[in-house]
């Protein structure tokens, strides 16, 4: 499937979180997605696995900050 070619057509904001210990999806995939989206944040989370269960506070902060920024941008 042409996943990168399809996904790059999306022009909205994107936030990618990827654990450095992810054994299911290679980190290179997130880097490639990061390059294909025009408005994208990539956060690599040290020591996290695919399921991201270690530092829930950091993950919550990253997601909340991203969503807050998106909502504030839409209001302006």
C-alpha positions in Angstrom: 0.0 0.0 0.0 1.2 3.5 -0.8 0.9 4.7 2.8 3.3 7.6 2.7 2.0 8.8 -0.6 -1.5 8.7 0.7 -0.8 10.3 4.1 1.2 13.2 2.7 -2.0 14.5 1.1 -3.2 15.5 4.6 -2.3 19.1 5.3 -3.6 19.5 8.9 -1.6 19.4 12.1 -0.1 16.1 13.2 1.6 15.0 16.4 3.6 11.8 16.4 4.7 10.1 19.6 7.1 7.2 19.3 8.9 5.2 21.9 12.6 4.5 21.5 12.0 0.9 22.6 9.1 0.2 20.2 9.7 -3.4 18.9 6.5 -3.3 16.7 7.0 -0.2 14.6 10.5 1.0 13.7 11.3 4.6 14.6 12.3 5.2 11.0 8.7 5.0 10.1 7.8 8.0 12.3 10.7 10.0 10.9 9.5 9.3 7.4 5.9 10.4 8.3 7.4 13.5 10.0 9.0 14.4 6.7 5.9 13.8 4.7 3.5 16.0 6.7 3.7 19.8 6.2 2.7 20.6 9.8 4.0 17.9 12.0 5.6 17.5 15.5 7.6 14.3 16.3 8.3 13.4 19.8 10.6 10.4 20.6 10.0 9.1 24.1 13.1 7.6 25.6 12.5 4.1 26.9 8.9 3.8 25.9 7.6 0.8 24.1 4.9 0.6 21.5 2.2 0.8 24.2 3.7 3.8 26.0 2.9 2.8 29.6 6.0 4.2 31.4 5.6 8.0 31.6 1.9 8.7 31.2 2.4 12.2 32.6 4.8 13.2 29.8 2.5 11.7 27.2 -0.5 13.5 28.6 1.4 16.8 28.6 2.6 16.4 25.0 -0.9 15.5 23.8 -2.6 18.3 25.8 -0.1 20.9 24.6 -0.6 19.9 21.0 -4.4 20.0 21.2 -4.3 23.3 23.1 -2.1 24.8 20.4 -4.4 23.6 17.6 -7.5 24.9 19.3 -5.9 28.3 20.0 -4.8 28.5 16.4 -8.3 27.9 15.2 -9.7 30.7 17.4 -7.4 33.3 15.9 
